Structures are given as structure tokens and as C-alpha cells.
């Protein structure tokens, strides 16, 4: 076989691989957002700081810790008149004793981001200890708030349907933790952020829970993908629980809650 034929053969193989990756991504998104059955979300707790207090908190976790997430999705599905009454089913997996790959920095190259994404997907597969079928994996890394007053940003990957949440190991912070978990779950099914990345201020109108409210400020609730309640032009406050959070129409379109004959 000549050099030219070998080169063409390699190109054909590469194109085939890229095509299969694209088809797989499309199929995963379509399957995960047809909302014919609940998406099973497995939550994997991780001790992020190695502290005894964090370990004790994790040992007391159970499925009920995350009930407000299911209640949020149930309520919002009802608002959008989805046929399915329970969009997500949250379950607790066993604790993991290894940290996930650190995400690249803000100025990382495209290749670095792609490499990290692949590492993250391999790591999540290799760490999986959940014994039942699941659709979404959320790794919740807990930190003792007495030693960690600020946490790194959490993230959600649509490719692979993986979330990584940095959370406080404190019962009083469980409701706020669940807001972040719900936010990252929505990232895995195609929802985008609805806040200004420079200021963290919710974007109008897509980042407002009630954009038609007159006057528009102050708002009474937060849009889930904006994460904060706008109270003034340059001020927004974090909600205390998912009871103060709505899923806005722009997000509903992204996850196909609008456009499937609903509402």
C-alpha cells in the first residue's frame, strides 16, 4: 500500500470515529431529554479535605438528604405540564476515596479542555460503585465549612452526563448544596448558565425567574441556572432553598420541557 493510500485510509478512520462520536453525543442528548422515564441520578460523596468532621457528615448522608431536588423537579415539571410526574430519581452511591481530575484553568487551550474531559469520563467510569442502572453521575465533594469558607466552582458535563459539585459538610447547608446539585444536573441535560460570568449577576430576561414582573426588581425567586435572586441592578442574593427557585422558560427550551408539545 502506497503512502498516499495509507494517509487516506487514516483520514477515513478518523472521520468515521468523529462521526460515531457525534452520533453518540446526539443520541445521548436525545435519549436523556425525551422525558419518557425518570433520569436516575447517582450521587457519589467524596471527602474533599480529609477531615474527621467531613467524614462524620458523609456517614450520616442518606437518600432523604436530597429529597428537595426531586421535589423541585416534580414541581417544575408540573408547571410545564409534562406528562412525566417524576423527571429525576435521586439515589445515593457509596463514598469514593479518590479525587476527580482537576479541571483546566480559565485560559486553558481547547486541547487541554478536551483532554481533561476525556480523563474525567474515564475516571467516572473507573470509580463507579453504583450497582444499578443510572443516567447521570454526580460526584459531590464535601468540605468542612470551618476550614473552607469558599469553595471552587462546581461543573456539569453534558458529554458523559457527569457533575462535580463542591459542597459544605454541614447539615445547615444541605438545602444550598441541593441548589448547586440541581443546577449541575441541568447542565448534564443541556442547560446553560444564565448569569454574567464576570459579575455573577443574573442576566435579564433569561436569568430572571419572573421576567414579566412589573417592576422587574426586586425579584422574589431565583432562576435555577442563574442561581441568585436579583434584588437591585447590581445586587443579587443566593436563595436559601429550592423552594425559592424556578426553572425559567429559556432553560425549559434547552432541556426540551418546552417544544415537546408541553404547555
KAWO-V249953 format. One record per helix or strand of 3 or more residues. SS is the DSSP state (A for helix, B for strand). FROM is the first residue (numbers start at 1). LEN is the number of residues. If there is no record, write none. Layout:
SS&FROM&LEN + SS&FROM&LEN
This chain:
A&3&30 + B&39&9 + A&52&8 + A&63&17 + B&88&5 + A&110&18 + B&136&8 + B&155&3 + B&162&7 + A&171&18 + B&228&5 + B&235&4 + A&242&3 + A&249&6
